[in-house]
Each structure stands twice: as structure tokens, then as C-alpha cells.
Amino acid sequence: MGAPMAGHLLAAGHSLTVHTRTRTRADELISRGAAWANTPADAAARADVVFICVTDTPDVEAVALGPTGILAAARPGLVAVDHSTISPVATRRFAAALAEKGTHFLDAPVSGGDVGACNGTLAIMVGGDPQAFAHIEPLLRLMGKTITHCGPSGAGQLTKLCNQVLVAVTNLAVCEAMTLAKESGLDPLNTIQAVAGGGAGSWQLSNLGPKMVAGDFAPGFMVDLQLKDLRLVIEAAKDAGLTLPATSLVSRLFAAAQIAGHGRDGTQALFTVVEHVAKSGPSDRSS
């Protein structure tokens, strides 16, 4: 997702320096005029704003605080913006470490998938210093349609975790509805058309439902990453003294999809597990 997001900044005329762990992934941006940096520190030294988009908490820690990370080039006025979905607790730690050198660290996870990244229509949830947010908001508006300041450091990540609860549990509901429609003799696509405009409508139903029916599990957002996010949700809930029963259930079902070999498939592959469980589980006919 980082490549198209960076591409929007470049297309708007901003000077762009890029670094990736696999340089070939930056070739298209470099061909359009972006400069290459050998390390995150090198990129940060040439920039006023640094955007991070990697996979998990340890990856962000390496980019932000590692020996060749942003901290090595941190200075007053620099703003680092993390678009990854990671631990809120770790986010506050990274922000505190960079603040010692006068650098603001904003957590700004995104929702909308690869389509939203390409179209510049992402939802971006931001935590951190309000003035730093106001400073970089025009840049965020090149990448997203809904930009919201959610509160202090970590609030963006917590908001994204709420988003992931809604996404994952709704995905499960779509899987069950498509299974019921299919096994009851309905045309699943006709069923989607019939209900999508009413109270049952959702992005998951309209976008993932047809893919489930077609057996199209090409990734927009992978099962592996959904599981990582659900792990973060459950950790955050534990920190808050909460149990989230539906989230715990869908996490176990996604884990089953991963074990079955769907880890790098799209999250609509959850349908294969739900359909299997629905067909193999005992039916309660006592009432």
C-alpha cells in the first residue's frame, strides 16, 4: 500500500525520497522522479515529514528507533507519520523516544485496502500532537478521503483496532449469510443484490461477498495481516480489562484459515472455513 500512497505525494509535486527493504519495489517511484535513500535515517535526514508503512510493531521499531532508523536523524521540527497497524503501547513508546529529540511521531493507520490506497480514498485515523497533525493534514488529504484526529498518541491505533473489530466480525457475518443462501438453494449473488441496499448492507458484503461466491481469494488484505490485527485487538482489550467474544471467535476462525493454507489469500477466504464448519457441525433440531 505504501507505493501508491507515496505516488500521490509525488503526483502532487512534492519532493520524495524513498526507502524500502526490497529496492525493486521502489523502481516505479524512482522512475517518476523519487530519490533513493539507503536507510530510513538517510530518508529522514532529507525530509521534513517521514511516512512509514510496514507490517508489524517490530518493523516500525526498526524503522523508527533502530541503528539506521529515523531516531539517528531526528531533530526539532521533523514529523514522522506511521501508517502501519501496530501496538498502541509501543506507539507511545516510539513517540516518547523521538520526542526527546524534538521529533513528533503520529500514529496514522489506514483503512480502505489496496483499492483505497490506489484511489486516494483511504480512511486515516491519527493520534498524536494536534499541531503536528494540522501541519501534515494537507499531505494526508492527498492519500485519504476521511482524515480524523482521534486524540493523543496511540489513539489512532486504538481507533484502527475498533475498525478491525467491525471489519472482521462483519466479514464473518457475510460468510455465514453466503453459506446459508448457497446451501438453501438461493442464488447468492441475487441475495447480495436484494439485501445490500438495506440495513444489512456493508463494504464487506458488496465487495467480498461476490468473491466468496466465485471462489476468488486473491488478496486485497491478507488473512495473515488480519490475524496480526486481531491479535493486537485482543491485547488491547486485555489491557482494558475486556473480553470481546465475537472478536475471539473470528480470530480462531481466521487462524483455521491460515492453518489450511490461506494465510496469503484475501480475508474473503474465511468463507472456506465457515462453509466447512457449517456443513460438518451438528445441527440442533431439538426445537
N, C-alpha and C positions, 0 to 999 in steps of 0.2 A: 504493500500500500504506500510505502514511503516514496517510491519513484514517481507515481502520478501526483502525489501531494507536492513534492518538490517541483515537479514540472509546472504546476500552476504558479508558483512563485517566479520561476524563470520566465514563463509566458507573460507575466505582468511587468517584466522589465527589471526585476531585482537581480543584483549580482549574487551568484550562487556558487558556493564551494561544497563539494560532496565527498563523503567517505562512506564506504560500505565494506563489510568483511569480505565480500566477493566482488572484486573490482568490476568484473564484466557486467554486473547488474547496473553499474553507473554509466555504461558506454553510451546509452541513448541520450542521457542528460548532458554528458560531456560533448557529444556531437552537436548539441544545441547551444553550447557556449558555457556550460558549467566548468568550473575548475576542479581539479582533483586534489584532495588532501590525503596524506599518508596515514594520518592518525586523527582521532577526534580532537586532540589538543591542537593539532595543526589547523583543523577547520575552525575551531573556536577562536584561535588567535587572529583569524582573518575576518571574523564576523561580529556583528552587533547582536544578532539573535541566532541561537543554535536550536535546531529541531532534531529530536531523537525519535526514531520509530523502529523499535526492535521487539523481541519476542517476550521476554520474561524479566523478572526482577534482577537476577544475576547479570543479565545482559546490560540492563540500564546501569547497574552499579559499575560495571567495567567501563562503559562509555563515559559515565559522569565522574567517577572517583578513581578509576584505575590509573596506573603509572603513566599511560599516554592518553588519559581521559581529559575531559573538559576542565577538571579542577586544576590541571597543570597550566592552563591558560586563563583561569578565572580572574576577573578583575571587576572593579566597580562599573556598573552600567551594563554589563553583559547579562542577557536573559537567555536561559536555557528552558526549552519547552519540550516536555516529554509526552509524546502521543501514544506510547505503549500502554498496555493494561497490566499494572503491576500492584504490588502490595502497598496499601496506603501507609502502613507503618514505615516501610522502607523509604517511601517517597518523602516523608517528613524528615527522615534521617539524611537523605541526599540534600534536601533543601537547606537543612541546618549547616551541613558541611560547606556547601557553596556560599551560603550567606556570610560565612566568616571571611570570605574574600570579596564581598560586596556583589556577588552574582545572585540574581533571582532565579529560582527553579520553580517553574509552573508545571503542575501535572495537568495534562490536557488530553486524556484518552478520547477516542473517537468511536462513533458507531455509524454504520452505513455500508460496511464491506468494501470490496474492491470496486463495485459499481459506484458507490458514493465517492470514493477516492478519485476515480477517473472523471466523474462528472462535477466534482467540486461541490457536492451536496451533503457532505458529512455533518453529523451532529457532533459538536465538540464541547466537552464538559471540563471546565477549567477550575483548578484550585490554586490558591496562592495569592501573592500580594496584589491588591486591586489596581494599584498604579502601574505595576508591571503588565498586568492584563490589559489595561487600557492602551498601553504603549504598543503592544503587539496585536491587538484585536484586528486592525485592518489587514494584517497578514493572514490571520486565521480565516477572515472572511473570503480570502481567495481560495480556500480549501474546503470551507464548510458553509452550510446554509443556516444552521441553528447553532449559535455560539452563546454559551451560558456560563457566567461566572458563578460558581456553586458555593464558594466560601474559602476558608483558609487552606493551607497546604494539606493535601490528602483528600479534600472534598471532591475534587474532580474524579479521583479514582473510586471513591465510595459511590458517587453517582453512577459511574460506569458499571459498578458491580450490581447496583439496583437494575440498571438497564439489562445486564446479562441474566438476572433472575427472570425478568419479563420475556426476554428473547428465548431462553432455554425452555421455560415451562410452557410458553405458547407453542414452541416447536413440538413439544410432547403432545399437546392437545391436538395439533394438526395431524400428527402421526396417528393418534387414536381415531380421529374423525375419518381420516382417509382409509384406515383399516376397516372401520365399521361400514363405511359406504361401499367399499370394494367387496367385502365378504357378504354384504346384504343384497348384492345384485344391483346396486345403483351404479350409474356412470360417475366415477369420481370427479372428472373434470366438470361435468354438469352440476354436480353437487357444489363444487367450489364456486361456480358462477352464481348458483342460487343463493348462497349464504354470504358471499364476500362483501356484498353491499350493505349488509345489516349489522347487527350488534356483534356478530361473530367474526367480522372482517378483521384482518391483520396483515402486516407485511409478510409474516411467515406463511400464512395461508395462500396469499396471492402469488408469492414468489417461490416458495419451497414446495407447496402442495403439488403443483403440476410436475415438478421434478421428481417428487416421490413416486407419483403415479407412473411416470415414464421410466423410472429406474435410472435417472440421471443423477449421479452422485459426484459430478465434477465439483471441485472445491471453489466456493466463494470465500467461505470461512471454514477452516478445517475442524474436524472432530477433536484433534489433539489440542488445538488452541481453545476450543470451547471447554474442554476438560480443565485446562490450566486456569481459565477464568472462573469456573465453578469451584475449583479448589480455593481460589482467593476469596470468593463469596463466602464459602463455609468458614474459612479462617476469620473473616471479618465478623461474621455472625457470632462465632465463638467469642471473639473479643468483646462483643456487645452483650454476651450472655443470652444469646438467642439460638433456637433451633428452627431451621427452615425445612419443614418436611417435604414439600414438593421439590425444592431445590436438591435435597439429599437424594430423593428418588431419581430425578432426571440425571444427576451426576452418576449414579450407579448404572443407569441405562446407557449413558454415553461411554462409560468405562467398558461395558459389554461390547459396544460397537467397536471400540478401539481394539479390544482383545480379538474380535472377529476379523480384524484386518482393515478396518475402515478409518484408521487414525488420520490418514492424509486425504480422506474424502471429505466432501462438504457435510455440514451438520444435518442436511436432509437425510443422510444415511442412517440417522437414528430410526427412521421408518423400518429398516430391515429388522431391528431388534424388537421394536414394538409389535410389528406384524407377527414375528415368530412367537413372542410371549403370548400374544392374544390367541394364537391358534393352538398353542401347546398347553396353556394353563387350564386348570379345571374350571368348569362352568358351574356357577351356583344356581341350581334350579329348585331350591327349597321353597321359593315363594313365587 
